Amino acid sequence: MSFKNKNILITGGSRGIGKAIAMRLAADGANIAIAAKTAEPHPKLEGTIFTAAEEIKAAGAGKVLPLQADIRFEESIEQAVQSTVTEFGGIDILINNASAISLTPTEQTEAKRWDLMHGINVRGTFLVSKACIPHLKKSHNPHILNLSPPLNMDPRWFAPHLAYTMSKYGMSMVVFGLAEELKPHRIAANALWPKTTIATAAVENLLGGDFLMQRSRTPEIVADAAYYILQRPSFECTGNFFIDEEVLSAEGITDFAKYAVNPNQKLMNDLFV
């Protein structure tokens, strides 16, 4: 079991891609800490940190630690990281999955929405990474994996939703910088992004409802790609901007039909690819 006794902290792990990654790694023996805001049931969002923890526990043999955390706040980050270290004894892998989205043009982007996206996507990702670095330095094969897109300066990715693009590219810039900064410590920093839209609450509630959900893949394709990336030697595999399909193809997996929500529908490409 590649991840047996590995200690993994995942932000935004209560649903969607974060939970899928947690379940995939738990099935391989990992100890999983999920840090997310949802502790009480939400009318439009599936699950809480506690229901997710039950599902993750059922998927694997390792420990599971649900943590109510808001990564916009440094104190909340420090508490989540310290709780993970206290419970598991260390951190081997950090997955920065927590993210906020608003695909609005500039005039329709409220200041509070801009602040939310940058507070979670950029500031939160940076500060969670910072808090985990001292613990990652002690790991045998330490990895940071951000769920963020390849950096692409094509104006078409900026014009329709400037604030969101800035925030997601901010997450990618964290990868770009940490990969080089942390090389002396053999800590990997990589990004992972889906080729197609993924059936998540954001897609259902904010982007395209059932129409887009039917043309999406399940979060398990991203989880499987993360599984293979995080096995790679940290001193060799760093500074990459991975696309899920390409990762799986490199592992000899070329049949992606099982990941389609509706195999009879044409898939929609995700943003930034």
Phi and psi restraints in degrees (value plus and minus 20) as a CYANA .aco file:
   2 SER   PHI     -80.3   -40.3
   2 SER   PSI     -50.6   -10.6
   3 PHE   PHI    -131.9   -91.9
   3 PHE   PSI      -3.8    36.2
   4 LYS   PHI     -80.1   -40.1
   4 LYS   PSI     106.8   146.8
   5 ASN   PHI      48.4    88.4
   5 ASN   PSI     -11.9    28.1
   6 LYS   PHI     -96.5   -56.5
   6 LYS   PSI     120.8   160.8
   7 ASN   PHI    -124.5   -84.5
   7 ASN   PSI      99.1   139.1
   8 ILE   PHI    -145.8  -105.8
   8 ILE   PSI     109.0   149.0
   9 LEU   PHI    -128.2   -88.2
   9 LEU   PSI     105.8   145.8
  10 ILE   PHI    -142.9  -102.9
  10 ILE   PSI     102.4   142.4
  11 THR   PHI    -106.2   -66.2
  11 THR   PSI     126.6   166.6
  12 GLY   PHI      43.2    83.2
  12 GLY   PSI      19.2    59.2
  13 GLY   PHI    -115.0   -75.0
  13 GLY   PSI      -5.7    34.3
  14 SER   PHI    -107.4   -67.4
  14 SER   PSI     -30.7     9.3
  15 ARG   PHI    -182.4  -142.4
  15 ARG   PSI     154.3   194.3
  16 GLY   PHI      39.2    79.2
  16 GLY   PSI    -158.4  -118.4
  17 ILE   PHI     -82.6   -42.6
  17 ILE   PSI     -62.2   -22.2
  18 GLY   PHI     -79.0   -39.0
  18 GLY   PSI     -66.2   -26.2
  19 LYS   PHI     -86.7   -46.7
  19 LYS   PSI     -59.3   -19.3
  20 ALA   PHI     -81.8   -41.8
  20 ALA   PSI     -62.1   -22.1
  21 ILE   PHI     -84.0   -44.0
  21 ILE   PSI     -63.5   -23.5
  22 ALA   PHI     -77.6   -37.6
  22 ALA   PSI     -65.1   -25.1
  23 MET   PHI     -88.3   -48.3
  23 MET   PSI     -56.5   -16.5
  24 ARG   PHI     -85.7   -45.7
  24 ARG   PSI     -62.9   -22.9
  25 LEU   PHI     -96.8   -56.8
  25 LEU   PSI     -53.3   -13.3
  26 ALA   PHI     -83.4   -43.4
  26 ALA   PSI     -58.1   -18.1
  27 ALA   PHI     -82.7   -42.7
  27 ALA   PSI     -39.5     0.5
  28 ASP   PHI    -121.3   -81.3
  28 ASP   PSI      -7.6    32.4
  29 GLY   PHI      81.8   121.8
  29 GLY   PSI     -17.1    22.9
  30 ALA   PHI     -93.9   -53.9
  30 ALA   PSI     132.8   172.8
  31 ASN   PHI    -109.6   -69.6
  31 ASN   PSI     110.0   150.0
  32 ILE   PHI    -141.4  -101.4
  32 ILE   PSI     107.1   147.1
  33 ALA   PHI    -129.6   -89.6
  33 ALA   PSI     104.7   144.7
  34 ILE   PHI    -130.1   -90.1
  34 ILE   PSI     101.6   141.6
  35 ALA   PHI    -129.5   -89.5
  35 ALA   PSI      94.5   134.5
  36 ALA   PHI    -173.6  -133.6
  36 ALA   PSI     147.6   187.6
  37 LYS   PHI    -103.7   -63.7
  37 LYS   PSI     -50.1   -10.1
  38 THR   PHI     -98.1   -58.1
  38 THR   PSI      80.8   120.8
  39 ALA   PHI    -123.6   -83.6
  39 ALA   PSI     -42.2    -2.2
  40 GLU   PHI    -135.5   -95.5
  40 GLU   PSI     128.8   168.8
  41 PRO   PHI     -75.9   -35.9
  41 PRO   PSI     119.7   159.7
  42 HIS   PHI    -134.9   -94.9
  42 HIS   PSI     118.3   158.3
  43 PRO   PHI     -81.8   -41.8
  43 PRO   PSI     -47.5    -7.5
  44 LYS   PHI    -132.1   -92.1
  44 LYS   PSI     -21.4    18.6
  45 LEU   PHI    -143.9  -103.9
  45 LEU   PSI     113.1   153.1
  46 GLU   PHI     -93.4   -53.4
  46 GLU   PSI     111.6   151.6
  47 GLY   PHI      54.1    94.1
  47 GLY   PSI     150.4   190.4
  48 THR   PHI    -152.7  -112.7
  48 THR   PSI     157.2   197.2
  49 ILE   PHI     -81.3   -41.3
  49 ILE   PSI     -48.3    -8.3
  50 PHE   PHI    -100.3   -60.3
  50 PHE   PSI     -61.7   -21.7
  51 THR   PHI     -88.0   -48.0
  51 THR   PSI     -57.3   -17.3
  52 ALA   PHI     -83.1   -43.1
  52 ALA   PSI     -61.6   -21.6
  53 ALA   PHI     -80.9   -40.9
  53 ALA   PSI     -57.9   -17.9
  54 GLU   PHI     -84.0   -44.0
  54 GLU   PSI     -62.8   -22.8
  55 GLU   PHI     -85.3   -45.3
  55 GLU   PSI     -62.3   -22.3
  56 ILE   PHI     -85.5   -45.5
  56 ILE   PSI     -61.8   -21.8
  57 LYS   PHI     -80.6   -40.6
  57 LYS   PSI     -59.9   -19.9
  58 ALA   PHI     -88.1   -48.1
  58 ALA   PSI     -43.3    -3.3
  59 ALA   PHI    -103.6   -63.6
  59 ALA   PSI     -38.1     1.9
  60 GLY   PHI    -166.6  -126.6
  60 GLY   PSI     160.0   200.0
  61 ALA   PHI    -122.2   -82.2
  61 ALA   PSI     -27.1    12.9
  62 GLY   PHI    -103.2   -63.2
  62 GLY   PSI    -196.2  -156.2
  63 LYS   PHI    -103.0   -63.0
  63 LYS   PSI     133.4   173.4
  64 VAL   PHI    -151.8  -111.8
  64 VAL   PSI     112.2   152.2
  65 LEU   PHI    -145.8  -105.8
  65 LEU   PSI      87.8   127.8
  66 PRO   PHI    -103.0   -63.0
  66 PRO   PSI     111.1   151.1
  67 LEU   PHI    -148.7  -108.7
  67 LEU   PSI      99.5   139.5
  68 GLN   PHI     -97.9   -57.9
  68 GLN   PSI      97.2   137.2
  69 ALA   PHI    -167.9  -127.9
  69 ALA   PSI     126.6   166.6
  70 ASP   PHI    -142.4  -102.4
  70 ASP   PSI      87.0   127.0
  71 ILE   PHI     -95.7   -55.7
  71 ILE   PSI     -14.7    25.3
  72 ARG   PHI     -95.1   -55.1
  72 ARG   PSI     -34.7     5.3
  73 PHE   PHI    -138.9   -98.9
  73 PHE   PSI     106.2   146.2
  74 GLU   PHI     -80.9   -40.9
  74 GLU   PSI     -58.9   -18.9
  75 GLU   PHI     -82.6   -42.6
  75 GLU   PSI     -60.0   -20.0
  76 SER   PHI     -84.3   -44.3
  76 SER   PSI     -59.6   -19.6
  77 ILE   PHI     -82.5   -42.5
  77 ILE   PSI     -69.2   -29.2
  78 GLU   PHI     -80.2   -40.2
  78 GLU   PSI     -60.3   -20.3
  79 GLN   PHI     -84.9   -44.9
  79 GLN   PSI     -62.1   -22.1
  80 ALA   PHI     -85.2   -45.2
  80 ALA   PSI     -64.5   -24.5
  81 VAL   PHI     -85.6   -45.6
  81 VAL   PSI     -65.0   -25.0
  82 GLN   PHI     -85.3   -45.3
  82 GLN   PSI     -59.3   -19.3
  83 SER   PHI     -82.5   -42.5
  83 SER   PSI     -59.6   -19.6
  84 THR   PHI     -83.9   -43.9
  84 THR   PSI     -65.6   -25.6
  85 VAL   PHI     -85.6   -45.6
  85 VAL   PSI     -60.9   -20.9
  86 THR   PHI     -83.8   -43.8
  86 THR   PSI     -62.4   -22.4
  87 GLU   PHI     -94.7   -54.7
  87 GLU   PSI     -61.7   -21.7
  88 PHE   PHI    -123.2   -83.2
  88 PHE   PSI     -41.3    -1.3
  89 GLY   PHI      76.5   116.5
  89 GLY   PSI     -21.5    18.5
  90 GLY   PHI     145.4   185.4
  90 GLY   PSI    -198.0  -158.0
  91 ILE   PHI    -153.1  -113.1
  91 ILE   PSI     104.5   144.5
  92 ASP   PHI    -121.7   -81.7
  92 ASP   PSI     -50.1   -10.1
  93 ILE   PHI    -161.7  -121.7
  93 ILE   PSI     114.3   154.3
  94 LEU   PHI    -136.0   -96.0
  94 LEU   PSI     109.0   149.0
  95 ILE   PHI    -137.2   -97.2
  95 ILE   PSI      91.0   131.0
  96 ASN   PHI    -108.4   -68.4
  96 ASN   PSI      73.1   113.1
  97 ASN   PHI    -128.4   -88.4
  97 ASN   PSI     -46.8    -6.8
  98 ALA   PHI     -76.2   -36.2
  98 ALA   PSI     114.3   154.3
  99 SER   PHI    -179.9  -139.9
  99 SER   PSI     131.3   171.3
 100 ALA   PHI    -140.6  -100.6
 100 ALA   PSI     128.2   168.2
 101 ILE   PHI    -156.7  -116.7
 101 ILE   PSI     121.6   161.6
 102 SER   PHI    -174.5  -134.5
 102 SER   PSI      87.7   127.7
 103 LEU   PHI    -108.9   -68.9
 103 LEU   PSI      43.8    83.8
 104 THR   PHI    -132.3   -92.3
 104 THR   PSI     125.7   165.7
 105 PRO   PHI     -89.4   -49.4
 105 PRO   PSI     149.1   189.1
 106 THR   PHI     -76.0   -36.0
 106 THR   PSI     -66.9   -26.9
 107 GLU   PHI     -86.4   -46.4
 107 GLU   PSI     -42.7    -2.7
 108 GLN   PHI    -119.2   -79.2
 108 GLN   PSI     -13.5    26.5
 109 THR   PHI    -117.0   -77.0
 109 THR   PSI      89.1   129.1
 110 GLU   PHI     -92.1   -52.1
 110 GLU   PSI     133.6   173.6
 111 ALA   PHI     -78.8   -38.8
 111 ALA   PSI     -59.1   -19.1
 112 LYS   PHI     -87.4   -47.4
 112 LYS   PSI     -51.6   -11.6
 113 ARG   PHI     -92.9   -52.9
 113 ARG   PSI     -60.3   -20.3
 114 TRP   PHI     -79.7   -39.7
 114 TRP   PSI     -66.0   -26.0
 115 ASP   PHI     -81.9   -41.9
 115 ASP   PSI     -60.7   -20.7
 116 LEU   PHI     -81.9   -41.9
 116 LEU   PSI     -68.6   -28.6
 117 MET   PHI     -83.7   -43.7
 117 MET   PSI     -64.5   -24.5
 118 HIS   PHI     -95.7   -55.7
 118 HIS   PSI     -50.2   -10.2
 119 GLY   PHI     -86.7   -46.7
 119 GLY   PSI     -58.2   -18.2
 120 ILE   PHI    -107.2   -67.2
 120 ILE   PSI     -75.1   -35.1
 121 ASN   PHI     -87.8   -47.8
 121 ASN   PSI     -64.6   -24.6
 122 VAL   PHI    -117.0   -77.0
 122 VAL   PSI     -83.6   -43.6
 123 ARG   PHI     -80.6   -40.6
 123 ARG   PSI     -67.4   -27.4
 124 GLY   PHI     -81.4   -41.4
 124 GLY   PSI     -66.5   -26.5
 125 THR   PHI     -80.9   -40.9
 125 THR   PSI     -63.7   -23.7
 126 PHE   PHI     -81.9   -41.9
 126 PHE   PSI     -67.7   -27.7
 127 LEU   PHI     -94.1   -54.1
 127 LEU   PSI     -53.9   -13.9
 128 VAL   PHI     -85.4   -45.4
 128 VAL   PSI     -62.7   -22.7
 129 SER   PHI     -79.8   -39.8
 129 SER   PSI     -67.3   -27.3
 130 LYS   PHI     -75.9   -35.9
 130 LYS   PSI     -65.4   -25.4
 131 ALA   PHI     -87.0   -47.0
 131 ALA   PSI     -48.4    -8.4
 132 CYS   PHI    -107.2   -67.2
 132 CYS   PSI     -41.5    -1.5
 133 ILE   PHI     -74.6   -34.6
 133 ILE   PSI     -65.6   -25.6
 134 PRO   PHI     -78.1   -38.1
 134 PRO   PSI     -51.6   -11.6
 135 HIS   PHI    -102.4   -62.4
 135 HIS   PSI     -57.2   -17.2
 136 LEU   PHI     -83.1   -43.1
 136 LEU   PSI     -52.4   -12.4
 137 LYS   PHI     -80.0   -40.0
 137 LYS   PSI     -43.5    -3.5
 138 LYS   PHI    -112.0   -72.0
 138 LYS   PSI     -23.8    16.2
 139 SER   PHI    -106.1   -66.1
 139 SER   PSI     137.0   177.0
 140 HIS   PHI     -95.8   -55.8
 140 HIS   PSI     -60.2   -20.2
 141 ASN   PHI    -158.8  -118.8
 141 ASN   PSI      50.1    90.1
 142 PRO   PHI     -98.8   -58.8
 142 PRO   PSI     119.0   159.0
 143 HIS   PHI    -155.2  -115.2
 143 HIS   PSI     122.6   162.6
 144 ILE   PHI    -135.9   -95.9
 144 ILE   PSI     108.5   148.5
 145 LEU   PHI    -147.8  -107.8
 145 LEU   PSI      98.8   138.8
 146 ASN   PHI    -120.9   -80.9
 146 ASN   PSI     116.6   156.6
 147 LEU   PHI    -107.0   -67.0
 147 LEU   PSI      64.8   104.8
 148 SER   PHI    -170.5  -130.5
 148 SER   PSI     140.1   180.1
 149 PRO   PHI    -107.2   -67.2
 149 PRO   PSI     145.3   185.3
 150 PRO   PHI     -81.2   -41.2
 150 PRO   PSI     124.5   164.5
 151 LEU   PHI     -94.7   -54.7
 151 LEU   PSI     102.6   142.6
 152 ASN   PHI    -161.4  -121.4
 152 ASN   PSI      96.1   136.1
 153 MET   PHI    -105.5   -65.5
 153 MET   PSI      -4.8    35.2
 154 ASP   PHI     -83.5   -43.5
 154 ASP   PSI     104.2   144.2
 155 PRO   PHI     -77.0   -37.0
 155 PRO   PSI     -42.5    -2.5
 156 ARG   PHI     -86.9   -46.9
 156 ARG   PSI     -39.2     0.8
 157 TRP   PHI    -107.1   -67.1
 157 TRP   PSI     -29.6    10.4
 158 PHE   PHI    -121.9   -81.9
 158 PHE   PSI     -63.5   -23.5
 159 ALA   PHI     -76.3   -36.3
 159 ALA   PSI     -66.0   -26.0
 160 PRO   PHI     -95.1   -55.1
 160 PRO   PSI     -45.7    -5.7
 161 HIS   PHI    -174.4  -134.4
 161 HIS   PSI      46.2    86.2
 162 LEU   PHI     -76.1   -36.1
 162 LEU   PSI     -67.4   -27.4
 163 ALA   PHI     -82.9   -42.9
 163 ALA   PSI     -63.6   -23.6
 164 TYR   PHI     -85.0   -45.0
 164 TYR   PSI     -65.0   -25.0
 165 THR   PHI     -80.6   -40.6
 165 THR   PSI     -64.3   -24.3
 166 MET   PHI     -76.8   -36.8
 166 MET   PSI     -61.3   -21.3
 167 SER   PHI     -91.1   -51.1
 167 SER   PSI     -61.4   -21.4
 168 LYS   PHI     -91.8   -51.8
 168 LYS   PSI     -56.9   -16.9
 169 TYR   PHI     -87.7   -47.7
 169 TYR   PSI     -47.9    -7.9
 170 GLY   PHI     -81.6   -41.6
 170 GLY   PSI     -61.3   -21.3
 171 MET   PHI     -81.5   -41.5
 171 MET   PSI     -60.3   -20.3
 172 SER   PHI     -89.2   -49.2
 172 SER   PSI     -54.0   -14.0
 173 MET   PHI     -87.1   -47.1
 173 MET   PSI     -50.7   -10.7
 174 VAL   PHI     -80.5   -40.5
 174 VAL   PSI     -63.3   -23.3
 175 VAL   PHI     -80.3   -40.3
 175 VAL   PSI     -68.9   -28.9
 176 PHE   PHI     -76.4   -36.4
 176 PHE   PSI     -64.0   -24.0
 177 GLY   PHI     -97.1   -57.1
 177 GLY   PSI     -65.2   -25.2
 178 LEU   PHI     -87.1   -47.1
 178 LEU   PSI     -52.7   -12.7
 179 ALA   PHI     -77.1   -37.1
 179 ALA   PSI     -61.1   -21.1
 180 GLU   PHI    -100.0   -60.0
 180 GLU   PSI     -62.6   -22.6
 181 GLU   PHI     -82.3   -42.3
 181 GLU   PSI     -56.7   -16.7
 182 LEU   PHI    -116.8   -76.8
 182 LEU   PSI     -16.7    23.3
 183 LYS   PHI     -74.1   -34.1
 183 LYS   PSI     -63.0   -23.0
 184 PRO   PHI     -80.2   -40.2
 184 PRO   PSI     -41.2    -1.2
 185 HIS   PHI    -120.7   -80.7
 185 HIS   PSI     -15.8    24.2
 186 ARG   PHI      37.9    77.9
 186 ARG   PSI      14.4    54.4
 187 ILE   PHI    -119.3   -79.3
 187 ILE   PSI     102.0   142.0
 188 ALA   PHI     -99.9   -59.9
 188 ALA   PSI     125.1   165.1
 189 ALA   PHI    -154.9  -114.9
 189 ALA   PSI      97.4   137.4
 190 ASN   PHI    -157.1  -117.1
 190 ASN   PSI     142.8   182.8
 191 ALA   PHI    -137.8   -97.8
 191 ALA   PSI     131.9   171.9
 192 LEU   PHI    -156.1  -116.1
 192 LEU   PSI     116.4   156.4
 193 TRP   PHI    -163.6  -123.6
 193 TRP   PSI     124.9   164.9
 194 PRO   PHI    -101.1   -61.1
 194 PRO   PSI     127.2   167.2
 195 LYS   PHI     -89.7   -49.7
 195 LYS   PSI     -58.5   -18.5
 196 THR   PHI    -135.8   -95.8
 196 THR   PSI     148.5   188.5
 197 THR   PHI     -82.4   -42.4
 197 THR   PSI     129.9   169.9
 198 ILE   PHI    -135.4   -95.4
 198 ILE   PSI     118.8   158.8
 199 ALA   PHI     -91.8   -51.8
 199 ALA   PSI      69.7   109.7
 200 THR   PHI    -147.1  -107.1
 200 THR   PSI     153.1   193.1
 201 ALA   PHI     -81.3   -41.3
 201 ALA   PSI     -54.8   -14.8
 202 ALA   PHI     -83.2   -43.2
 202 ALA   PSI     -62.5   -22.5
 203 VAL   PHI     -86.0   -46.0
 203 VAL   PSI     -63.0   -23.0
 204 GLU   PHI     -90.4   -50.4
 204 GLU   PSI     -64.3   -24.3
 205 ASN   PHI    -110.7   -70.7
 205 ASN   PSI     -48.8    -8.8
 206 LEU   PHI    -134.5   -94.5
 206 LEU   PSI     -46.9    -6.9
 207 LEU   PHI    -126.4   -86.4
 207 LEU   PSI     -76.5   -36.5
 208 GLY   PHI    -169.8  -129.8
 208 GLY   PSI      -9.7    30.3
 209 GLY   PHI      36.8    76.8
 209 GLY   PSI    -170.2  -130.2
 210 ASP   PHI     -86.4   -46.4
 210 ASP   PSI     -51.0   -11.0
 211 PHE   PHI     -75.7   -35.7
 211 PHE   PSI     -68.3   -28.3
 212 LEU   PHI     -97.8   -57.8
 212 LEU   PSI     -53.4   -13.4
 213 MET   PHI     -78.8   -38.8
 213 MET   PSI     -60.2   -20.2
 214 GLN   PHI     -88.7   -48.7
 214 GLN   PSI     -37.4     2.6
 215 ARG   PHI    -127.4   -87.4
 215 ARG   PSI       0.0    40.0
 216 SER   PHI    -134.1   -94.1
 216 SER   PSI     149.7   189.7
 217 ARG   PHI    -122.4   -82.4
 217 ARG   PSI     144.6   184.6
 218 THR   PHI     -99.8   -59.8
 218 THR   PSI     138.1   178.1
 219 PRO   PHI     -80.5   -40.5
 219 PRO   PSI     -37.1     2.9
 220 GLU   PHI     -83.3   -43.3
 220 GLU   PSI     -45.4    -5.4
 221 ILE   PHI     -88.0   -48.0
 221 ILE   PSI     -57.6   -17.6
 222 VAL   PHI     -90.3   -50.3
 222 VAL   PSI     -59.4   -19.4
 223 ALA   PHI     -82.0   -42.0
 223 ALA   PSI     -62.2   -22.2
 224 ASP   PHI     -85.8   -45.8
 224 ASP   PSI     -59.0   -19.0
 225 ALA   PHI     -84.5   -44.5
 225 ALA   PSI     -63.3   -23.3
 226 ALA   PHI     -80.4   -40.4
 226 ALA   PSI     -59.6   -19.6
 227 TYR   PHI     -75.6   -35.6
 227 TYR   PSI     -63.1   -23.1
 228 TYR   PHI     -96.9   -56.9
 228 TYR   PSI     -58.4   -18.4
 229 ILE   PHI     -80.5   -40.5
 229 ILE   PSI     -65.5   -25.5
 230 LEU   PHI     -94.2   -54.2
 230 LEU   PSI     -29.8    10.2
 231 GLN   PHI    -102.8   -62.8
 231 GLN   PSI     -40.0     0.0
 232 ARG   PHI     -91.6   -51.6
 232 ARG   PSI     131.3   171.3
 233 PRO   PHI     -80.0   -40.0
 233 PRO   PSI     107.4   147.4
 234 SER   PHI     -84.2   -44.2
 234 SER   PSI     -48.4    -8.4
 235 PHE   PHI    -100.2   -60.2
 235 PHE   PSI     -31.6     8.4
 236 GLU   PHI    -125.4   -85.4
 236 GLU   PSI     -53.9   -13.9
 237 CYS   PHI    -127.3   -87.3
 237 CYS   PSI      68.7   108.7
 238 THR   PHI    -171.4  -131.4
 238 THR   PSI     132.5   172.5
 239 GLY   PHI      56.5    96.5
 239 GLY   PSI       1.0    41.0
 240 ASN   PHI    -119.5   -79.5
 240 ASN   PSI     129.3   169.3
 241 PHE   PHI    -135.0   -95.0
 241 PHE   PSI      70.3   110.3
 242 PHE   PHI    -102.5   -62.5
 242 PHE   PSI     127.4   167.4
 243 ILE   PHI    -130.8   -90.8
 243 ILE   PSI     115.1   155.1
 244 ASP   PHI     -73.1   -33.1
 244 ASP   PSI     -67.1   -27.1
 245 GLU   PHI     -77.3   -37.3
 245 GLU   PSI     -63.0   -23.0
 246 GLU   PHI     -87.0   -47.0
 246 GLU   PSI     -57.8   -17.8
 247 VAL   PHI     -82.5   -42.5
 247 VAL   PSI     -67.4   -27.4
 248 LEU   PHI     -87.7   -47.7
 248 LEU   PSI     -58.1   -18.1
 249 SER   PHI     -80.5   -40.5
 249 SER   PSI     -59.4   -19.4
 250 ALA   PHI     -85.1   -45.1
 250 ALA   PSI     -42.2    -2.2
 251 GLU   PHI    -112.6   -72.6
 251 GLU   PSI     -13.3    26.7
 252 GLY   PHI      66.5   106.5
 252 GLY   PSI      -9.2    30.8
 253 ILE   PHI    -120.0   -80.0
 253 ILE   PSI      94.2   134.2
 254 THR   PHI    -143.1  -103.1
 254 THR   PSI     -29.6    10.4
 255 ASP   PHI    -116.5   -76.5
 255 ASP   PSI      85.7   125.7
 256 PHE   PHI    -122.0   -82.0
 256 PHE   PSI     -11.3    28.7
 257 ALA   PHI     -79.8   -39.8
 257 ALA   PSI     -54.5   -14.5
 258 LYS   PHI     -85.7   -45.7
 258 LYS   PSI     -37.7     2.3
 259 TYR   PHI    -108.0   -68.0
 259 TYR   PSI     -31.5     8.5
 260 ALA   PHI     -92.5   -52.5
 260 ALA   PSI     114.3   154.3
 261 VAL   PHI     -83.7   -43.7
 261 VAL   PSI     -64.1   -24.1
 262 ASN   PHI    -155.7  -115.7
 262 ASN   PSI      81.1   121.1
 263 PRO   PHI     -79.9   -39.9
 263 PRO   PSI     -35.9     4.1
 264 ASN   PHI    -106.4   -66.4
 264 ASN   PSI     -25.6    14.4
 265 GLN   PHI    -125.4   -85.4
 265 GLN   PSI     127.2   167.2
 266 LYS   PHI     -92.4   -52.4
 266 LYS   PSI     113.5   153.5
 267 LEU   PHI     -93.1   -53.1
 267 LEU   PSI     128.9   168.9
 268 MET   PHI    -121.4   -81.4
 268 MET   PSI     110.2   150.2
 269 ASN   PHI     -86.0   -46.0
 269 ASN   PSI     125.1   165.1
 270 ASP   PHI     -96.3   -56.3
 270 ASP   PSI     150.6   190.6
 271 LEU   PHI     -85.0   -45.0
 271 LEU   PSI     131.6   171.6
 272 PHE   PHI      56.3    96.3
 272 PHE   PSI     -16.3    23.7
